[in-house]
Amino acid sequence: MTQSSDKRNNKRIPFKMMVDCQCEDNFIIEYSTNISESGIFIKSDNPLPAGTKIELTFSHHDSSVRVEI
């Protein structure tokens, strides 16, 4: 996508990190692709429907620190 065709207001930066996604009875592990001030893109072969409420836990392979959102 070119800069002129990208309608986002916030700059997206590459951000690869393992993300544990949990909603209701589903639990999946995916990887983020990029992040911005207004959101994060998590690549998935089976995306959840828009508006699905999820809990996210981020962890980095070089650290034992986990961040839950």
C-alpha positions in Angstrom: 0.0 0.0 0.0 1.4 3.4 -0.9 1.6 6.3 1.5 -1.1 8.2 -0.5 -3.6 5.3 -0.5 -3.1 4.5 3.3 -6.0 6.3 5.1 -4.7 5.7 8.6 -4.0 8.8 10.7 -1.2 7.2 12.8 2.1 5.9 11.5 2.5 2.2 11.8 5.8 0.7 12.8 7.0 -2.9 12.5 6.4 -4.8 15.8 6.9 -8.5 15.9 5.9 -10.1 19.2 4.1 -13.2 20.3 0.6 -12.5 21.4 -1.7 -14.8 23.4 -5.3 -14.0 22.4 -8.2 -15.2 24.6 -11.9 -14.7 24.2 -14.6 -16.8 25.8 -13.5 -20.4 25.4 -10.9 -19.7 22.6 -7.2 -19.4 23.2 -4.8 -18.8 20.3 -1.2 -17.7 20.0 -0.4 -15.4 17.1 2.3 -12.8 16.2 1.8 -9.1 15.9 3.0 -7.5 12.6 2.9 -3.8 13.3 1.6 -1.3 15.9 0.5 2.4 15.9 -0.9 4.8 18.4 -4.4 3.6 17.6 -4.0 -0.1 17.2 -2.0 -3.3 16.5 -2.2 -5.7 13.6 -2.1 -9.4 14.7 -1.7 -11.8 11.8 -4.0 -14.7 11.9 -5.1 -17.5 9.6 -8.5 -17.5 11.5 -9.4 -13.9 12.4 -12.2 -13.3 14.9 -15.2 -11.2 13.8 -14.8 -7.4 14.1 -15.9 -6.1 17.5 -15.0 -9.4 19.3 -13.7 -8.5 22.8 -10.4 -10.3 23.6 -7.7 -10.4 26.2 -4.2 -10.0 24.9 -0.9 -11.1 26.6 2.3 -10.0 25.0 5.6 -11.7 25.6 9.0 -11.3 24.0 11.2 -14.3 23.3 14.2 -12.6 25.1 12.3 -11.9 28.3 10.2 -13.6 31.0 8.1 -10.3 31.3 4.5 -10.7 30.1 2.2 -7.7 29.6 -1.6 -8.4 29.8 -4.2 -6.0 28.3 
